[in-house]
Amino acid sequence: MPKKTKKITRREWTAADVKELRAHSKAKTPVTKISKQTKRSVPSLRMKASSLGIGLGHQR
């Protein structure tokens, strides 16, 4: 029996999500912690931060 694959669902970034990401960037919160709080993957957080032109994580 073939293994079922997980369906990927994409969530849009709201203004509140972006504001929260900027706050985490300023506080230098570790990316894994942000990922768990926002329920988004680490690569998606890094990509969005890059597109906004902000750094992410405690080691920059």
PyMOL Python script that loads the backbone (N, CA, C, O; Angstrom):
from pymol import cmd

cmd.read_pdbstr("""\
ATOM      1  N   MET A   1       0.836  -1.171   0.000  1.00  0.00           N
ATOM      2  CA  MET A   1       0.000   0.000   0.000  1.00  0.00           C
ATOM      3  C   MET A   1       0.894   1.251   0.000  1.00  0.00           C
ATOM      4  O   MET A   1       1.786   1.356   0.842  1.00  0.00           O
ATOM      5  N   PRO A   2       0.680   2.191  -0.914  1.00  0.00           N
ATOM      6  CA  PRO A   2       1.531   3.377  -0.981  1.00  0.00           C
ATOM      7  C   PRO A   2       1.346   4.278   0.248  1.00  0.00           C
ATOM      8  O   PRO A   2       0.266   4.386   0.829  1.00  0.00           O
ATOM      9  N   LYS A   3       2.440   4.901   0.597  1.00  0.00           N
ATOM     10  CA  LYS A   3       2.425   5.786   1.749  1.00  0.00           C
ATOM     11  C   LYS A   3       1.778   7.118   1.356  1.00  0.00           C
ATOM     12  O   LYS A   3       2.080   7.671   0.299  1.00  0.00           O
ATOM     13  N   LYS A   4       0.894   7.625   2.208  1.00  0.00           N
ATOM     14  CA  LYS A   4       0.240   8.897   1.915  1.00  0.00           C
ATOM     15  C   LYS A   4       1.199  10.042   2.205  1.00  0.00           C
ATOM     16  O   LYS A   4       1.896  10.047   3.220  1.00  0.00           O
ATOM     17  N   THR A   5       1.221  11.005   1.301  1.00  0.00           N
ATOM     18  CA  THR A   5       2.078  12.161   1.504  1.00  0.00           C
ATOM     19  C   THR A   5       1.265  13.275   2.155  1.00  0.00           C
ATOM     20  O   THR A   5       0.056  13.384   1.951  1.00  0.00           O
ATOM     21  N   LYS A   6       1.944  14.086   2.928  1.00  0.00           N
ATOM     22  CA  LYS A   6       1.285  15.185   3.614  1.00  0.00           C
ATOM     23  C   LYS A   6       1.010  16.308   2.621  1.00  0.00           C
ATOM     24  O   LYS A   6       1.906  16.733   1.891  1.00  0.00           O
ATOM     25  N   LYS A   7      -0.212  16.780   2.597  1.00  0.00           N
ATOM     26  CA  LYS A   7      -0.575  17.861   1.690  1.00  0.00           C
ATOM     27  C   LYS A   7      -0.034  19.174   2.247  1.00  0.00           C
ATOM     28  O   LYS A   7      -0.264  19.513   3.408  1.00  0.00           O
ATOM     29  N   ILE A   8       0.681  19.898   1.409  1.00  0.00           N
ATOM     30  CA  ILE A   8       1.276  21.164   1.809  1.00  0.00           C
ATOM     31  C   ILE A   8       0.252  22.271   1.623  1.00  0.00           C
ATOM     32  O   ILE A   8      -0.288  22.461   0.533  1.00  0.00           O
ATOM     33  N   THR A   9      -0.007  22.996   2.698  1.00  0.00           N
ATOM     34  CA  THR A   9      -0.911  24.133   2.607  1.00  0.00           C
ATOM     35  C   THR A   9      -0.110  25.393   2.880  1.00  0.00           C
ATOM     36  O   THR A   9       0.682  25.448   3.820  1.00  0.00           O
ATOM     37  N   ARG A  10      -0.322  26.389   2.061  1.00  0.00           N
ATOM     38  CA  ARG A  10       0.417  27.640   2.169  1.00  0.00           C
ATOM     39  C   ARG A  10      -0.440  28.666   2.881  1.00  0.00           C
ATOM     40  O   ARG A  10      -1.607  28.862   2.544  1.00  0.00           O
ATOM     41  N   ARG A  11       0.155  29.323   3.877  1.00  0.00           N
ATOM     42  CA  ARG A  11      -0.556  30.386   4.583  1.00  0.00           C
ATOM     43  C   ARG A  11       0.037  31.731   4.187  1.00  0.00           C
ATOM     44  O   ARG A  11       1.256  31.894   4.136  1.00  0.00           O
ATOM     45  N   GLU A  12      -0.820  32.672   3.912  1.00  0.00           N
ATOM     46  CA  GLU A  12      -0.370  34.010   3.546  1.00  0.00           C
ATOM     47  C   GLU A  12       0.193  34.716   4.776  1.00  0.00           C
ATOM     48  O   GLU A  12      -0.192  34.423   5.908  1.00  0.00           O
ATOM     49  N   TRP A  13       1.102  35.643   4.536  1.00  0.00           N
ATOM     50  CA  TRP A  13       1.666  36.455   5.617  1.00  0.00           C
ATOM     51  C   TRP A  13       0.754  37.655   5.835  1.00  0.00           C
ATOM     52  O   TRP A  13       0.540  38.448   4.918  1.00  0.00           O
ATOM     53  N   THR A  14       0.222  37.790   7.029  1.00  0.00           N
ATOM     54  CA  THR A  14      -0.610  38.938   7.353  1.00  0.00           C
ATOM     55  C   THR A  14       0.277  40.063   7.878  1.00  0.00           C
ATOM     56  O   THR A  14       1.456  39.849   8.160  1.00  0.00           O
ATOM     57  N   ALA A  15      -0.285  41.245   8.008  1.00  0.00           N
ATOM     58  CA  ALA A  15       0.462  42.382   8.547  1.00  0.00           C
ATOM     59  C   ALA A  15       0.887  42.098   9.987  1.00  0.00           C
ATOM     60  O   ALA A  15       1.967  42.509  10.410  1.00  0.00           O
ATOM     61  N   ALA A  16       0.045  41.400  10.732  1.00  0.00           N
ATOM     62  CA  ALA A  16       0.369  41.049  12.123  1.00  0.00           C
ATOM     63  C   ALA A  16       1.538  40.063  12.171  1.00  0.00           C
ATOM     64  O   ALA A  16       2.396  40.151  13.049  1.00  0.00           O
ATOM     65  N   ASP A  17       1.565  39.121  11.218  1.00  0.00           N
ATOM     66  CA  ASP A  17       2.668  38.153  11.152  1.00  0.00           C
ATOM     67  C   ASP A  17       3.991  38.860  10.882  1.00  0.00           C
ATOM     68  O   ASP A  17       5.010  38.545  11.495  1.00  0.00           O
ATOM     69  N   VAL A  18       3.967  39.814   9.964  1.00  0.00           N
ATOM     70  CA  VAL A  18       5.178  40.560   9.609  1.00  0.00           C
ATOM     71  C   VAL A  18       5.646  41.389  10.802  1.00  0.00           C
ATOM     72  O   VAL A  18       6.842  41.466  11.083  1.00  0.00           O
ATOM     73  N   LYS A  19       4.693  42.008  11.501  1.00  0.00           N
ATOM     74  CA  LYS A  19       5.025  42.819  12.678  1.00  0.00           C
ATOM     75  C   LYS A  19       5.681  41.949  13.750  1.00  0.00           C
ATOM     76  O   LYS A  19       6.652  42.360  14.386  1.00  0.00           O
ATOM     77  N   GLU A  20       5.140  40.741  13.945  1.00  0.00           N
ATOM     78  CA  GLU A  20       5.696  39.808  14.925  1.00  0.00           C
ATOM     79  C   GLU A  20       7.107  39.369  14.510  1.00  0.00           C
ATOM     80  O   GLU A  20       7.995  39.263  15.355  1.00  0.00           O
ATOM     81  N   LEU A  21       7.312  39.119  13.232  1.00  0.00           N
ATOM     82  CA  LEU A  21       8.624  38.712  12.736  1.00  0.00           C
ATOM     83  C   LEU A  21       9.648  39.824  12.947  1.00  0.00           C
ATOM     84  O   LEU A  21      10.784  39.560  13.341  1.00  0.00           O
ATOM     85  N   ARG A  22       9.249  41.057  12.689  1.00  0.00           N
ATOM     86  CA  ARG A  22      10.146  42.196  12.924  1.00  0.00           C
ATOM     87  C   ARG A  22      10.506  42.326  14.406  1.00  0.00           C
ATOM     88  O   ARG A  22      11.650  42.627  14.746  1.00  0.00           O
ATOM     89  N   ALA A  23       9.536  42.100  15.276  1.00  0.00           N
ATOM     90  CA  ALA A  23       9.782  42.178  16.724  1.00  0.00           C
ATOM     91  C   ALA A  23      10.766  41.097  17.162  1.00  0.00           C
ATOM     92  O   ALA A  23      11.655  41.355  17.973  1.00  0.00           O
ATOM     93  N   HIS A  24      10.607  39.883  16.625  1.00  0.00           N
ATOM     94  CA  HIS A  24      11.528  38.790  16.942  1.00  0.00           C
ATOM     95  C   HIS A  24      12.922  39.103  16.417  1.00  0.00           C
ATOM     96  O   HIS A  24      13.920  38.775  17.059  1.00  0.00           O
ATOM     97  N   SER A  25      12.992  39.731  15.259  1.00  0.00           N
ATOM     98  CA  SER A  25      14.278  40.093  14.685  1.00  0.00           C
ATOM     99  C   SER A  25      14.999  41.087  15.587  1.00  0.00           C
ATOM    100  O   SER A  25      16.196  40.953  15.842  1.00  0.00           O
ATOM    101  N   LYS A  26      14.267  42.075  16.063  1.00  0.00           N
ATOM    102  CA  LYS A  26      14.848  43.092  16.931  1.00  0.00           C
ATOM    103  C   LYS A  26      15.302  42.492  18.260  1.00  0.00           C
ATOM    104  O   LYS A  26      16.323  42.897  18.816  1.00  0.00           O
ATOM    105  N   ALA A  27      14.528  41.514  18.769  1.00  0.00           N
ATOM    106  CA  ALA A  27      14.850  40.866  20.042  1.00  0.00           C
ATOM    107  C   ALA A  27      15.917  39.783  19.894  1.00  0.00           C
ATOM    108  O   ALA A  27      16.390  39.232  20.888  1.00  0.00           O
ATOM    109  N   LYS A  28      16.295  39.480  18.645  1.00  0.00           N
ATOM    110  CA  LYS A  28      17.285  38.437  18.334  1.00  0.00           C
ATOM    111  C   LYS A  28      16.875  37.067  18.890  1.00  0.00           C
ATOM    112  O   LYS A  28      17.691  36.348  19.465  1.00  0.00           O
ATOM    113  N   THR A  29      15.617  36.727  18.709  1.00  0.00           N
ATOM    114  CA  THR A  29      15.086  35.432  19.122  1.00  0.00           C
ATOM    115  C   THR A  29      15.615  34.347  18.189  1.00  0.00           C
ATOM    116  O   THR A  29      15.664  34.560  16.978  1.00  0.00           O
ATOM    117  N   PRO A  30      16.017  33.179  18.722  1.00  0.00           N
ATOM    118  CA  PRO A  30      16.473  32.089  17.853  1.00  0.00           C
ATOM    119  C   PRO A  30      15.380  31.650  16.867  1.00  0.00           C
ATOM    120  O   PRO A  30      14.195  31.631  17.197  1.00  0.00           O
ATOM    121  N   VAL A  31      15.805  31.305  15.668  1.00  0.00           N
ATOM    122  CA  VAL A  31      14.862  30.990  14.589  1.00  0.00           C
ATOM    123  C   VAL A  31      14.000  29.777  14.923  1.00  0.00           C
ATOM    124  O   VAL A  31      12.818  29.751  14.579  1.00  0.00           O
ATOM    125  N   THR A  32      14.566  28.781  15.582  1.00  0.00           N
ATOM    126  CA  THR A  32      13.774  27.587  15.926  1.00  0.00           C
ATOM    127  C   THR A  32      12.642  27.934  16.885  1.00  0.00           C
ATOM    128  O   THR A  32      11.552  27.369  16.799  1.00  0.00           O
ATOM    129  N   LYS A  33      12.902  28.859  17.791  1.00  0.00           N
ATOM    130  CA  LYS A  33      11.870  29.285  18.741  1.00  0.00           C
ATOM    131  C   LYS A  33      10.758  30.050  18.016  1.00  0.00           C
ATOM    132  O   LYS A  33       9.576  29.867  18.310  1.00  0.00           O
ATOM    133  N   ILE A  34      11.146  30.905  17.070  1.00  0.00           N
ATOM    134  CA  ILE A  34      10.166  31.652  16.272  1.00  0.00           C
ATOM    135  C   ILE A  34       9.309  30.669  15.472  1.00  0.00           C
ATOM    136  O   ILE A  34       8.093  30.826  15.363  1.00  0.00           O
ATOM    137  N   SER A  35       9.967  29.662  14.921  1.00  0.00           N
ATOM    138  CA  SER A  35       9.294  28.661  14.105  1.00  0.00           C
ATOM    139  C   SER A  35       8.199  27.943  14.889  1.00  0.00           C
ATOM    140  O   SER A  35       7.103  27.723  14.375  1.00  0.00           O
ATOM    141  N   LYS A  36       8.496  27.586  16.116  1.00  0.00           N
ATOM    142  CA  LYS A  36       7.514  26.878  16.942  1.00  0.00           C
ATOM    143  C   LYS A  36       6.367  27.794  17.338  1.00  0.00           C
ATOM    144  O   LYS A  36       5.216  27.361  17.382  1.00  0.00           O
ATOM    145  N   GLN A  37       6.667  29.052  17.626  1.00  0.00           N
ATOM    146  CA  GLN A  37       5.626  29.991  18.044  1.00  0.00           C
ATOM    147  C   GLN A  37       4.687  30.356  16.899  1.00  0.00           C
ATOM    148  O   GLN A  37       3.475  30.460  17.089  1.00  0.00           O
ATOM    149  N   THR A  38       5.251  30.548  15.717  1.00  0.00           N
ATOM    150  CA  THR A  38       4.440  30.981  14.576  1.00  0.00           C
ATOM    151  C   THR A  38       3.882  29.817  13.764  1.00  0.00           C
ATOM    152  O   THR A  38       3.042  30.020  12.887  1.00  0.00           O
ATOM    153  N   LYS A  39       4.342  28.602  14.048  1.00  0.00           N
ATOM    154  CA  LYS A  39       3.937  27.399  13.309  1.00  0.00           C
ATOM    155  C   LYS A  39       4.254  27.531  11.825  1.00  0.00           C
ATOM    156  O   LYS A  39       3.447  27.191  10.961  1.00  0.00           O
ATOM    157  N   ARG A  40       5.459  28.038  11.559  1.00  0.00           N
ATOM    158  CA  ARG A  40       5.977  28.119  10.196  1.00  0.00           C
ATOM    159  C   ARG A  40       7.348  27.464  10.169  1.00  0.00           C
ATOM    160  O   ARG A  40       8.007  27.357  11.204  1.00  0.00           O
ATOM    161  N   SER A  41       7.778  27.030   9.003  1.00  0.00           N
ATOM    162  CA  SER A  41       9.074  26.358   8.895  1.00  0.00           C
ATOM    163  C   SER A  41      10.206  27.386   8.940  1.00  0.00           C
ATOM    164  O   SER A  41      10.013  28.560   8.624  1.00  0.00           O
ATOM    165  N   VAL A  42      11.381  26.923   9.338  1.00  0.00           N
ATOM    166  CA  VAL A  42      12.559  27.784   9.422  1.00  0.00           C
ATOM    167  C   VAL A  42      12.897  28.384   8.048  1.00  0.00           C
ATOM    168  O   VAL A  42      13.151  29.585   7.962  1.00  0.00           O
ATOM    169  N   PRO A  43      12.907  27.577   6.968  1.00  0.00           N
ATOM    170  CA  PRO A  43      13.205  28.173   5.655  1.00  0.00           C
ATOM    171  C   PRO A  43      12.202  29.261   5.245  1.00  0.00           C
ATOM    172  O   PRO A  43      12.589  30.255   4.631  1.00  0.00           O
ATOM    173  N   SER A  44      10.928  29.081   5.578  1.00  0.00           N
ATOM    174  CA  SER A  44       9.938  30.098   5.207  1.00  0.00           C
ATOM    175  C   SER A  44      10.172  31.385   5.988  1.00  0.00           C
ATOM    176  O   SER A  44       9.997  32.477   5.449  1.00  0.00           O
ATOM    177  N   LEU A  45      10.568  31.265   7.257  1.00  0.00           N
ATOM    178  CA  LEU A  45      10.874  32.452   8.062  1.00  0.00           C
ATOM    179  C   LEU A  45      12.088  33.191   7.504  1.00  0.00           C
ATOM    180  O   LEU A  45      12.093  34.418   7.399  1.00  0.00           O
ATOM    181  N   ARG A  46      13.111  32.424   7.150  1.00  0.00           N
ATOM    182  CA  ARG A  46      14.322  33.042   6.610  1.00  0.00           C
ATOM    183  C   ARG A  46      14.047  33.726   5.272  1.00  0.00           C
ATOM    184  O   ARG A  46      14.567  34.808   4.999  1.00  0.00           O
ATOM    185  N   MET A  47      13.228  33.088   4.445  1.00  0.00           N
ATOM    186  CA  MET A  47      12.908  33.663   3.140  1.00  0.00           C
ATOM    187  C   MET A  47      12.131  34.972   3.297  1.00  0.00           C
ATOM    188  O   MET A  47      12.415  35.949   2.603  1.00  0.00           O
ATOM    189  N   LYS A  48      11.161  34.993   4.199  1.00  0.00           N
ATOM    190  CA  LYS A  48      10.370  36.201   4.407  1.00  0.00           C
ATOM    191  C   LYS A  48      11.238  37.314   4.999  1.00  0.00           C
ATOM    192  O   LYS A  48      11.126  38.470   4.593  1.00  0.00           O
ATOM    193  N   ALA A  49      12.100  36.969   5.954  1.00  0.00           N
ATOM    194  CA  ALA A  49      12.993  37.962   6.551  1.00  0.00           C
ATOM    195  C   ALA A  49      13.923  38.541   5.491  1.00  0.00           C
ATOM    196  O   ALA A  49      14.198  39.741   5.487  1.00  0.00           O
ATOM    197  N   SER A  50      14.398  37.697   4.608  1.00  0.00           N
ATOM    198  CA  SER A  50      15.278  38.141   3.534  1.00  0.00           C
ATOM    199  C   SER A  50      14.545  39.100   2.598  1.00  0.00           C
ATOM    200  O   SER A  50      15.099  40.119   2.184  1.00  0.00           O
ATOM    201  N   SER A  51      13.309  38.771   2.271  1.00  0.00           N
ATOM    202  CA  SER A  51      12.545  39.642   1.376  1.00  0.00           C
ATOM    203  C   SER A  51      12.203  40.977   2.032  1.00  0.00           C
ATOM    204  O   SER A  51      12.026  41.984   1.346  1.00  0.00           O
ATOM    205  N   LEU A  52      12.111  40.980   3.379  1.00  0.00           N
ATOM    206  CA  LEU A  52      11.854  42.224   4.106  1.00  0.00           C
ATOM    207  C   LEU A  52      13.135  43.002   4.374  1.00  0.00           C
ATOM    208  O   LEU A  52      13.094  44.176   4.745  1.00  0.00           O
ATOM    209  N   GLY A  53      14.269  42.340   4.185  1.00  0.00           N
ATOM    210  CA  GLY A  53      15.550  42.992   4.407  1.00  0.00           C
ATOM    211  C   GLY A  53      15.949  43.097   5.864  1.00  0.00           C
ATOM    212  O   GLY A  53      16.653  44.024   6.264  1.00  0.00           O
ATOM    213  N   ILE A  54      15.486  42.120   6.666  1.00  0.00           N
ATOM    214  CA  ILE A  54      15.838  42.108   8.087  1.00  0.00           C
ATOM    215  C   ILE A  54      16.625  40.851   8.405  1.00  0.00           C
ATOM    216  O   ILE A  54      16.496  39.836   7.720  1.00  0.00           O
ATOM    217  N   GLY A  55      17.444  40.924   9.452  1.00  0.00           N
ATOM    218  CA  GLY A  55      18.195  39.757   9.893  1.00  0.00           C
ATOM    219  C   GLY A  55      17.353  38.907  10.800  1.00  0.00           C
ATOM    220  O   GLY A  55      16.364  39.378  11.362  1.00  0.00           O
ATOM    221  N   LEU A  56      17.738  37.647  10.951  1.00  0.00           N
ATOM    222  CA  LEU A  56      16.967  36.751  11.793  1.00  0.00           C
ATOM    223  C   LEU A  56      17.904  35.887  12.606  1.00  0.00           C
ATOM    224  O   LEU A  56      18.951  35.464  12.117  1.00  0.00           O
ATOM    225  N   GLY A  57      17.536  35.626  13.830  1.00  0.00           N
ATOM    226  CA  GLY A  57      18.324  34.764  14.698  1.00  0.00           C
ATOM    227  C   GLY A  57      19.284  35.542  15.564  1.00  0.00           C
ATOM    228  O   GLY A  57      19.454  36.749  15.393  1.00  0.00           O
ATOM    229  N   HIS A  58      19.911  34.848  16.494  1.00  0.00           N
ATOM    230  CA  HIS A  58      20.801  35.519  17.438  1.00  0.00           C
ATOM    231  C   HIS A  58      22.217  35.664  16.905  1.00  0.00           C
ATOM    232  O   HIS A  58      22.973  36.503  17.395  1.00  0.00           O
ATOM    233  N   GLN A  59      22.594  34.866  15.914  1.00  0.00           N
ATOM    234  CA  GLN A  59      23.918  34.993  15.305  1.00  0.00           C
ATOM    235  C   GLN A  59      23.734  35.529  13.887  1.00  0.00           C
ATOM    236  O   GLN A  59      23.191  34.848  13.017  1.00  0.00           O
ATOM    237  N   ARG A  60      24.190  36.741  13.675  1.00  0.00           N
ATOM    238  CA  ARG A  60      23.973  37.334  12.339  1.00  0.00           C
ATOM    239  C   ARG A  60      25.267  37.468  11.627  1.00  0.00           C
ATOM    240  O   ARG A  60      25.300  37.944  10.492  1.00  0.00           O
TER     241      ARG A  60
END
""", "prot")
cmd.dss("prot")
cmd.show_as("cartoon", "prot")
cmd.util.cbc("prot")
cmd.orient("prot")
